[in-house]
Structure formats: structure tokens, C-alpha cells
Amino acid sequence: MAQAGGRTMDVTFPSDEEILITRTVDAPPHLVFKAWTTPELVRRWWPGRRGEMAVVEMDFRVGGKWRYAMLAHGDAEVAFHGTYREIVPDARIVHTEVMEFPGAAQDSEEGAVVNTVTFESADGGAATTVSIRTRAGSKEVRDMIAQSGMDGGVREQFEIIGEIAASLT
């Protein structure tokens, strides 16, 4: 599907338990990584065009916790949290992700998926290919995520990340 700047986002299923999302952003890796990991910038892109951020908490270090919550179109809160497992500046982030449900403990990792986000130089360093590999733990969870409509939200996030990263130059 065509995107702003002529870029496309690909969503594939490399295995029964995985989703792979790939998109090239028109900014160098260090700027895309900065947009991805700076709380005030995350606040701008994470909700896509679907709501307003209520919470951005990031202890951006291996073992550190994160939590994002948004009000979807001013209505329902949508929140996720997790733990950073690996951080390689400008190149890779591995973290768990848990969707929060009412009454569930916010510090629980039960039902966590594992996301590996890579930032690879493209177009001679003028762009970044971002890959998000989600290991869902089962085909059922993978399919539930894939059918949630997340691809539309992720497309919006990438459009905004591209705008933010380009503005940082």
C-alpha cells in the first residue's frame, strides 16, 4: 500500500507465531531511533491519528519498564506496558509488550509478546528500514493481533515518525 513519501509498509507472517512489519522512513537511523526512544516524541507518534496520549513512561535501559496509554478519540483508554530486554543504540530494541485490560496488574508480564525492532541504514544512510518482528507465542495470539486493525495504526505511526525524524535534521 502506498504511503507518504512513496514508501510502503509490508506486513508478513514469517511463522505461525510471528508478525513482521517493515517500512522505510526517509530519515537516517540515528534520527528515527531518537524519535522512537524520546518520551516527548513518542507522545506525538504513538497514538497515530486515533487519539491523544495520556501516559508515556519510559525507563529506557535494559531491564527498565515502559508504559504507554492513550485515549482513543477521547473515549476509551488503550494501554500497553513492557520491559526492555536489549538496547543497541541506533540499531535494535527488544522489549516485551502486554496489552492492559481492566483489573489486570500493570506489572504482570503474563501474555507478553516480544518485539524486536531493528533500524537499518537504507538509501546510502539517508533513510532507515525499520523492522518490527513480533513473537506472539501462539498462532491464536498472532492472528488476534493481526485481526485487531493494528496495521492501520502502525501505518499512521510510521507516517508521523517520518515527519518527526525529518524535522530533527
HELIX and SHEET records of a PDB file:
HELIX    1   1 ALA A    4  GLY A    6  5                                   3    
HELIX    2   2 PRO A   29  THR A   37  1                                   9    
HELIX    3   3 PRO A   39  TRP A   45  1                                   7    
HELIX    4   4 ASP A  123  GLY A  125  5                                   3    
HELIX    5   5 LYS A  139  ALA A  146  1                                   8    
HELIX    6   6 MET A  150  SER A  167  1                                  18    
SHEET    1   A 8 MET A   9  THR A  12  0                                        
SHEET    2   A 8 GLU A  18  VAL A  25 -1                                        
SHEET    3   A 8 ALA A 127  ARG A 135 -1                                        
SHEET    4   A 8 VAL A 113  ALA A 122 -1                                        
SHEET    5   A 8 ARG A  92  MET A  99 -1                                        
SHEET    6   A 8 ALA A  76  VAL A  88 -1                                        
SHEET    7   A 8 LYS A  65  ALA A  72 -1                                        
SHEET    8   A 8 GLY A  51  MET A  58 -1                                        
END                                                                             
